[in-house]
Amino acid sequence: MDLTLERARQLFDRRRDAWLAQDVDAYLDLFAPDLEITMPGRAEPVRGIEPYAEIVRRSFAWAVPEAFTFHELAVAGDAVLAEWTISVRRRDDGARFEWHGMSIARIDGDGRIARWREYWDPREVREPVEVPHVGT
């Protein structure tokens, strides 16, 4: 597959849309079965779609997705570099969390994410963000 910026945008838009819809199957279908993902706070990468699926399910059980914004995307060969912001609302108490990050994704020949490494500050997810009160 010839990875273009437009194809990268389409893939990342589908990822965002599936995540916001909490559609686990559609979301996981964007990743290769032998996915390897490296995230802050984990000593070892997550290897394989099933272990990643468990993380996704726990994430949806913990919080409701509110926003997933890609600020910048760039393509270099089979890699997509992205700058993004995610916000969620915790299910148990409604607290809102937002964090900013960067990632590099390697896209396989089938157009799926095969390798994913993300960079963000785990401290951003420890404390809820203040949401301004609107109205009276």
Secondary structure as UniProt FT lines:
FT   HELIX           5..20
FT   TURN            21..22
FT   HELIX           24..28
FT   TURN            29..30
FT   STRAND          31..38
FT   TURN            40..41
FT   STRAND          46..47
FT   HELIX           49..62
FT   STRAND          63..76
FT   TURN            77..78
FT   STRAND          79..90
FT   TURN            91..93
FT   STRAND          96..107
FT   TURN            109..110
FT   STRAND          113..120
FT   HELIX           122..125
//
